[in-house]
Amino acid sequence: MRAQATAIACSLPQRKEVPLARWSRSELARFVAASPELPAVSASTIGCWLKAERLRPWRYHAWQHIQNPQLFLQRASPVLRLYEQASALLREGTWLVCVDEKTSIQAREAEQAPQAAIAGHVAQQSPRYHCRGMRHLMAGLSVADGLVFGQCSTRKRFVDFRVLLQEVLIPQAQRRKVQKVILILDNGPTHAPKQLARWLEEQTIALHDELTLEVMWLPVNASWLDQIEVWFSILQRKLLQPNHFLSTDALEQAISDFIAYYNQTAKPIKWSYTIEKLERKLGAHL
């Protein structure tokens, strides 16, 4: 009986003609009870069996196969190597910056203002809110020192991405007196590779070759190798949740203030994913 219940838990519900995405203990008990060849068993008993078998079919993990391991390694290796050398490169006049956008950040005005935590109670957040609009954040993270630079926009277009480079990152590079900026980018449509390449050439000419701009493209579907995504997670956890902003202007100001606050104690991200780890991960597929 236990073996059969375990086998059911290791199958997808829809394979058993049950319209569920995942099994729960109670749904497994219901399915077993409806099977004429199996005696009824309680959900708690099934729970004990699954715990002993270290099975949790109600949980799931998303994954994505690397479709072309050789090409992935060829494109990811230079980026991972640059991460390791970021501090040394900056001392030599090359600034490494991870750039991306965090899209559709909503300004939600809660019907009641959040309440701070008190003894015996956590902080309170109203579940009802009014949506006051949204903004897109274009941001860059300096790999060598962890400093973040960004600005919000009402739309996510190549021109908005270009404004970040022209008004924020290039002036910062000039203040740092570096000779080259290397941008780590994923393959998002906002970056418009064809337009970007032409625009970067124009900028190099306009800067009289005093500053050159270079792009290192991440492999397709590899945003997890972009360090700015780590910082976006920090922003989400420390500022945007719970969400209570009276307007998009208030949201923009809060993000700007958070960036300034974060930069006061910014440190390089402790990046531990090396080329060797990637090679071991892809070893079975190469």
DAFEN-V164071 format. One record per backbone hydrogen bond with DSSP energy under -0.5 kcal/mol. CO is the residue of the C=O (numbers start at 0). NH is the residue of the N-H. Records with the same first field share a line. If there is no record, write none. Layout:
BEGIN
CO = NH  NH
END
This chain:
BEGIN
0 = 4
1 = 5
2 = 6
3 = 7
4 = 8
5 = 9
7 = 10
11 = 14  15
12 = 15  17
13 = 16
16 = 18
17 = 19
23 = 27
24 = 28
25 = 29
26 = 30
27 = 31
28 = 32
29 = 33
30 = 34
31 = 34
33 = 35
34 = 37
41 = 45
42 = 46
43 = 47
44 = 48
45 = 49
46 = 50
47 = 51
48 = 52
49 = 54
50 = 53
55 = 58
64 = 66
67 = 71
68 = 72
69 = 73
70 = 74
71 = 75
72 = 76
73 = 77
74 = 78
75 = 79
76 = 80
77 = 81
78 = 82
79 = 83
80 = 84
81 = 85
82 = 85
84 = 88
85 = 89
86 = 90
87 = 91
88 = 93
89 = 92
92 = 94  178  179
93 = 95
94 = 96  181
95 = 142
96 = 98  183
97 = 140
99 = 138
100 = 102
101 = 136
103 = 105
104 = 134
105 = 107
106 = 108  131
107 = 109  244
108 = 129
111 = 125
114 = 123
117 = 120
120 = 117
123 = 114
127 = 110
129 = 108  131
131 = 247
132 = 106
134 = 104
135 = 137  152
136 = 101  138
137 = 150
138 = 99
139 = 148
140 = 97  142
141 = 145
146 = 141
148 = 139
150 = 137
152 = 135
154 = 156
156 = 160
157 = 161
158 = 162
159 = 163
160 = 164
161 = 165
162 = 166
163 = 167  168
164 = 169
167 = 171
168 = 172
169 = 173
170 = 174
171 = 175
172 = 176  177
173 = 176
178 = 211
179 = 94
180 = 182  213
181 = 96  183
182 = 184  215
183 = 98
184 = 217
187 = 190
188 = 191
191 = 195
192 = 196
193 = 197
194 = 198
195 = 199
196 = 200
197 = 201
198 = 202
199 = 203
200 = 204
201 = 205
202 = 206
203 = 208
204 = 207
206 = 209
211 = 180
213 = 182
214 = 216
215 = 184
218 = 221
221 = 224
222 = 225
224 = 226
225 = 228  229
226 = 229  230
227 = 231
228 = 232
229 = 233
230 = 234
231 = 235
232 = 236
233 = 237
234 = 238  239
235 = 240
241 = 243
246 = 250
247 = 251
248 = 252
249 = 253
250 = 254
251 = 255
252 = 256
253 = 257
254 = 258
255 = 259
256 = 260
257 = 261
258 = 262
259 = 263
260 = 263
261 = 264
262 = 265
268 = 270
269 = 271
271 = 273
273 = 277
274 = 278
275 = 279
276 = 280
277 = 281
278 = 282
281 = 284  285
END
